[in-house]
Amino acid sequence: MTVDVETQELNVVTGAFGYTGKYITRKLLSMGKRVRTLTGHPNRPSPFCNQVSVAPFHFDNPAELKRALQGASTLYNTYWVRFPYGQVTYDTAVANTKILINAAKEAGIRRIVHISITNASEASPFPYFRGKGILEKAVIHSGLSYAIIRPTVIFGHEDILINNIAWFLTKFPVFTIPGDGDYRLQPVFVEDVAEIAVNAGHSNDNMVLDAVGPEIFNYEELIRLIADRVKSKARIIHVRPGLALFLSKFIGYMVNDVVLTRDEVEGLMANLLVSKNPPTGKTLLSDWLTQNVGIVGTCYASELARHYR
């Protein structure tokens, strides 16, 4: 018996060629769903061959964006920017996402699954978390059935943070920790995030759900765990946050990337990457590092190369 692909449920995933969106797409395809992606890089090679149809974002043409969304039941939105770059700012990302939400409503999308971040708030002093909070409110007030998924630091193959920490620990003689290193974070596995998101997409209830792993580390514990797994000989030292940012900017020139941002340091030190709720992910970072020690940190993962080049 053959399945008529035209009768299969269509889902739209923003950024299916990126990181989190790729794992959400993979999960949906494994369930027999059709997937279309909206992307800022429509000409990039697809990791899914011809299984995923492709359309540009068209934020400047809402009618085209609406057409790309028509016929789909669920929109999984991972679109955001880690830091301002060139003409793209947090305000730009907020405005673009509001255009996307409105186009989804006009296109008849049944449900939106929006990837946010833990402790997002319109009142946050940090632009990253504030922009995410503004968009959570826009999703809630959109009139669409919604699930807002709030991950912390996402780890897995191709991740930026954990991978690059491992890379620095093996390539440099010294690794710096901003401040006392006693602030906490709760990493979550990318495949767990994808499963949480897809399960939420098949629910009918409106929800705001943290996507967080079962382990909580203070930052220094995490660094020493990674250093132990990759057999790093780097000296781990504490420095003022401002000096850590200065050094990261210097290293950024070497690797042609933005290594660390003030928002990231301040948000981390404010304990915004940990949840007060029970864990929703099941994969232990400590176990995953042990199982993937031959891969983690072998190459530097560039944010600019992934999203802007």
N, C-alpha and C positions, 0 to 999 in steps of 0.2 A: 504494500500500500504506500503510495507516495503522498507527501504532504504538500498541499498548495500553499506556497509561501505567501501568496497574497491574502490568505485567510489567517495567517499567524499574526499575533498581536505585535504592533509596532511600538517600540520605545525609542525615545530620543535621548542621547547622552552627549552632553557638551564635553569636548576634550577627550574623546575616546582614544586619541593617539598620544595622550599625555600620561599621567601617572594614575591617580585614583580613578579617573574615567575609564582607563583601559581595563582595570580589574572589574569595575561594574559591568562594562561591556562583555567581558569574558564570562562573567557569571550569567548574564542574561542570555547569551548565545548558548551556553551549556544547558539552559532550560528550554531551548527551542524558540526563543523570541527573535523577532526581527529587530535590528538596531540600525538607526540612522545617527550619525554624529554631526554636530555643529562644531566647527573648528576654525581657528584663526590661521590654520596651516593646511588648507584643503589639498595642496599638491604634495604633501609629504607621503612617503610610502606607508601603506597601511599594514599594521601587524596582523590584520585580520583578512588579508587578501581581498576577495570580493564579497565577504560576508556582511560588510557594513557599508551602507550607502553614505555619501559624504555631501555636506552642504556648508558653505561659508557662513560665518555668523551674521553678516549683513545688518549690523547694528544701525548702520546709516540708511537702511531701507527696510523699515518694519513690515511692509507688505511682503517682501521677499522672505523675511524671517518667518512671518505667519505661514506662508506657503510651505516652507521647509518643515514646519511643525504639524501641518494638517495631516490627519489620518492616524496620528499617534495617540496612545492612551496615557502614557506617562512620560514626563520629562525629568531626567536626572541631571541636575545642574551642578557641575563642579567648577564653573567659570569663576575666576578671581585672579588677582595679581598678588604675588608675594611682597612686592615692593614697587614703588613708582619707578618708571623707566621711560625716558624719552617723553613722548606725548601722552603716555598712559599713566594716570594717577589713580589713587583710590577713589577719588570723586568720579573719574571716568568709568571705573569698574562698577561703581554703584549705579551710575546712570545707565550703562549698558545692560546691567542685570535687570533694572526696572523695565527697560524696553523689552527684554526677553520674557519677563513675567507677563507683561501685558499682551505680547504676541501669542504666548501660550494660551492665555485666556480666550483671546479672539479666535484661535485656531481650534478650540474645543478640546484642549488637553483635559483629561479627567483629573490627574493628580501630578503634583510637583514634589520631587524629592530633592531638597536643597542642601548642599554640603556647606556647613558653616564652620564654627570653631567653638570650643568650650569657652564659656564665660563671655560670649559676645554680648555687647551692650551698647545701645545708643549713647549712653552716658560715659562710656569708657574714655579715659584720657589718651588712649593709644589709638591712632588712626586706623590701624588694621582691625582691631577688635570693634571699634566704633562703626566702621563701614559694614562689617559683618552684622552688627546689631541692627543697623538701619535696614539692611536687606531682610533680616528675619521678620521685622515688622511689616515690610512690603509683602512678603510671602503670606504672612498671616492675614493681612487685610486684602489679599488679592481676590478672594472669593473662590479660589481653587481649593480642592482637597489637598492637604499638604502633610509632608513629614520633613522636619528640619533635623538634620543629623549633625551633631557637634563633635567632631574628632579632636584629639589633642595632637601630639606629634605622631605622624604616620610613618611606620618603618616597613621595610620589605625590599625586595630587589628593585633597584633603580631609585631608591629614596635619596633625598638630598642630605638631610641632617645627620642621621646615624652613619650613613656611608662616608660622608665627608669628615666627620669626627674621626672615624677609623683611618681614613687616608692621611689626615694631618698627624695623627699619632704615630704612623709608620714612616712618614716622610720628613718630619721636623724633630729636632732634638728637644724642643720645649713645647708644651701645650699650656695655654693660659685659661684660667677659669675666672670669669668676672665675679668680683665680690667674694663672699664667703662660701659660695657653692652649696649652701644649705637649702635653697629653694627647690621645689619639687616639680616633677613632671611624670606623666602616666602614658607611656608610649602605647600605640595600638597598631596591630598588624593590618596591612593594607587589604588583605583578603578578608579579614574580619569586618573591616569598614564596608567593603563591597557587599558582603552578605547581609549586614545590618541594613544597608541602604536598599537592597533589592527586596528584602523581607518587608521593609517599611513601604516600598512601592506597591506591594500587593495587599496592603491593609487598606481599610476604608476610614480609619480613625485619624483625625488630626493629631499630630504629636510633635514634641520637641524631645529629642533623645540624644544623650551623650554617647559617643562611640569611643570607649576607653578600654585600655587593656587591664589585665589582672595584677600588674606589678606597678608599684609607685617607687620611684627613686628620688633621692635628692641629686642635684646635678653632678656633684663630685662623685657620688657613688656610680652614676651612669658612666662617667668618663673613665673611672678606674675599672669598671666592668668591661667596657669596650677595649681598653688598653690591655687588660689581662687576656682577653680572647684573641686579640691580634698579635700578642707577644711584643707589645710596644716597649721600647726602652726610653721613651721621651720622659723628660722631667715635667711633672705636673705642678704648676705654680698658680697662686692667686694674685690677681692684679685688679686695679680699680676698673670699674666698667668702662669708663671713658678711654682708658689705655687699651683695653681689650678691643674696643671698637676701632681705635686708631690702627692697631696691629692687624685687625681683620681687613681694614681698607687697604693697607699696604700689601698684604698677601693677595687681596683681590686683584691688584694690578698685575701680580705675577701670574695668576691663573685666569685673568681676563673675565672676572665674574664678580658678583656681589656676594661676599661670603657670609656676612652677618649684618643685620640692620638694628638700629636703635630700638625700634618697636619690638623686635624679637627678643633683645636682651632685657628690656624693661618689662615686657609681658611675662617672660620666663621668671624674672626675679620677683614679680608680683604674684607668683603662684597661679597664673591663669591657665596653665597647661596641665591641670589636674582637676578631677571631678569630685564633687561631694556625694555623687550617686554610686551605686554598686557597679562593678565592671560589666561591660556588655560584650567586650571581646574576650576570646579564650586563649589566644596564643601568647606565650611567655617570651618576652624579648631575650631573656637570658638563655633560654633553650634555642631560640632561633639563631642567635649569634653563634652558639656552639655548632649548630648544624650547618651554618653557612660561612664559617670562618675563612674558607678558601676563596670566597667571593667578595665579602664585605671589605670596602676600602681599597680594592685593587686599582680602581680608576677614580679620578675626581669626577663628580657629577655636577655639571654646570647648569645653573638656573637660567642664565642668559641664553645658552645654546639650546636649551629645551623649549623656551617660550618666545624668544625674540630673534632668533637667527635661522 
